[in-house]
Amino acid sequence: MKGIDALFLRIAVLYVIAGMALGIFMAISEDHTMMPAHAHMNLLGWVSMALYAAVYRIWPETAQSPLARWHFWLANIGTLTAVVGVAGIMADYPESFGPVAGIGSIMALVSMLLFAATVYAHVPLTRSAEGPLRRSTMGVAD
């Protein structure tokens, strides 16, 4: 998927801005009830998305995988769904939002499995003299 690295980085920046704003709001209000939603937003949103961006940029062959597009959309929908679900639980609606958080979490996990498949298929195990990593002939790091 062309430009997936930039898309993941742009989304990551939006998540960290939202996460920081929520953190500041909690500090000002002295109500930290939404801390789990804040943590999910920052870890699944900012950290994971930024790391995905870095991998897709460092190993551009990963972006060519047919799984990359699925990974992008599933990671984002799963993260948003999980954050909304966790926020609903923390707002004292666990019966309504527990399943939402669960579905979002499963979607985020499946997106990570897609990413893992892409990494294992396209990121070589050894470095060549030219610099980028390349698979060794034995399939084991030199």
C-alpha positions as CSV (number, residue, x, y, z in Angstrom):
1,M,0.0,0.0,0.0
2,K,1.7,3.1,-1.2
3,G,2.2,5.7,1.5
4,I,1.2,3.5,4.4
5,D,4.1,4.6,6.5
6,A,3.0,8.3,6.2
7,L,-0.7,7.3,6.9
8,F,0.3,5.4,10.0
9,L,2.5,8.3,11.2
10,R,-0.3,10.9,10.6
11,I,-2.8,8.8,12.5
12,A,-0.3,8.2,15.3
13,V,0.1,12.0,15.7
14,L,-3.7,12.4,16.0
15,Y,-3.9,9.8,18.6
16,V,-1.1,11.3,20.7
17,I,-2.8,14.8,20.5
18,A,-6.1,13.3,21.6
19,G,-4.4,11.3,24.4
20,M,-2.5,14.3,25.7
21,A,-5.6,16.4,25.6
22,L,-7.5,13.7,27.6
23,G,-4.6,13.6,30.1
24,I,-4.6,17.3,30.6
25,F,-8.4,17.3,31.0
26,M,-8.1,14.6,33.6
27,A,-5.4,16.6,35.4
28,I,-7.4,19.8,35.4
29,S,-10.6,18.1,36.5
30,E,-8.8,15.9,39.1
31,D,-10.9,13.0,37.8
32,H,-8.7,10.3,36.5
33,T,-11.5,7.8,35.8
34,M,-10.6,7.7,32.1
35,M,-7.0,6.8,32.7
36,P,-7.4,3.3,31.1
37,A,-8.9,4.9,28.0
38,H,-6.1,7.4,28.0
39,A,-3.5,4.6,28.2
40,H,-5.2,2.6,25.4
41,M,-5.3,5.7,23.2
42,N,-1.6,6.4,23.7
43,L,-0.3,2.8,23.5
44,L,-2.5,1.3,20.8
45,G,-2.9,4.7,19.0
46,W,0.3,6.6,19.3
47,V,3.0,4.0,20.1
48,S,1.7,1.1,17.9
49,M,0.8,3.3,14.9
50,A,4.2,5.1,15.1
51,L,6.1,1.8,15.2
52,Y,4.0,0.5,12.3
53,A,5.0,3.6,10.4
54,A,8.7,3.1,11.2
55,V,8.7,-0.5,10.1
56,Y,6.8,0.2,6.8
57,R,9.3,3.1,6.2
58,I,12.5,1.1,7.1
59,W,11.4,-2.0,5.1
60,P,9.4,-0.7,2.2
61,E,8.8,-4.2,0.9
62,T,6.5,-4.7,3.8
63,A,4.2,-2.0,2.4
64,Q,3.9,-4.0,-0.8
65,S,2.2,-6.9,1.0
66,P,-1.5,-7.3,0.2
67,L,-2.0,-7.6,4.0
68,A,-0.7,-4.0,4.6
69,R,-4.0,-2.4,3.6
70,W,-6.0,-4.8,5.8
71,H,-3.6,-4.1,8.6
72,F,-4.0,-0.3,8.3
73,W,-7.8,-0.4,8.4
74,L,-8.2,-3.1,11.0
75,A,-5.6,-1.5,13.3
76,N,-7.4,1.8,13.2
77,I,-10.9,0.5,13.5
78,G,-9.8,-1.8,16.3
79,T,-8.0,0.9,18.2
80,L,-10.9,3.3,18.0
81,T,-13.4,0.6,18.9
82,A,-11.3,-0.5,21.9
83,V,-10.8,3.1,23.2
84,V,-14.5,3.9,22.9
85,G,-15.3,0.6,24.7
86,V,-12.9,1.2,27.5
87,A,-14.1,4.8,27.9
88,G,-17.7,3.5,28.1
89,I,-16.7,0.9,30.7
90,M,-15.0,3.6,32.7
91,A,-18.1,5.8,32.4
92,D,-19.9,3.1,34.3
93,Y,-21.6,1.4,31.4
94,P,-19.8,-2.0,31.5
95,E,-22.8,-4.0,30.2
96,S,-23.1,-1.9,27.1
97,F,-19.4,-1.1,26.4
98,G,-17.7,-4.3,27.6
99,P,-18.5,-6.1,24.3
100,V,-17.4,-3.0,22.4
101,A,-14.0,-3.1,24.2
102,G,-13.7,-6.8,23.6
103,I,-14.5,-6.5,19.8
104,G,-12.0,-3.6,19.5
105,S,-9.3,-5.6,21.3
106,I,-9.8,-8.6,19.2
107,M,-9.6,-6.5,16.0
108,A,-6.4,-4.9,17.3
109,L,-5.0,-8.3,18.0
110,V,-5.9,-9.6,14.5
111,S,-4.3,-6.5,13.0
112,M,-1.1,-7.3,14.9
113,L,-1.2,-10.8,13.6
114,L,-1.5,-9.5,10.0
115,F,1.5,-7.2,10.8
116,A,3.4,-10.1,12.2
117,A,2.7,-12.2,9.1
118,T,3.9,-9.2,6.9
119,V,7.1,-8.8,9.0
120,Y,8.0,-12.5,9.0
121,A,7.4,-12.7,5.2
122,H,9.2,-9.5,4.2
123,V,11.8,-8.5,6.8
124,P,15.0,-10.4,6.1
125,L,17.1,-11.9,8.9
126,T,20.6,-10.8,8.0
127,R,22.4,-7.7,6.8
128,S,24.2,-7.6,3.5
129,A,27.3,-5.6,2.9
130,E,25.1,-2.9,1.3
131,G,23.4,-2.2,4.6
132,P,19.7,-3.3,4.4
133,L,18.8,-6.6,6.0
134,R,18.8,-9.6,3.7
135,R,18.0,-13.3,4.2
136,S,21.0,-15.5,4.6
137,T,21.3,-18.6,2.3
138,M,20.8,-20.8,5.4
139,G,17.8,-18.9,6.7
140,V,19.7,-18.1,9.9
141,A,21.5,-14.9,11.0
142,D,25.2,-14.9,10.1
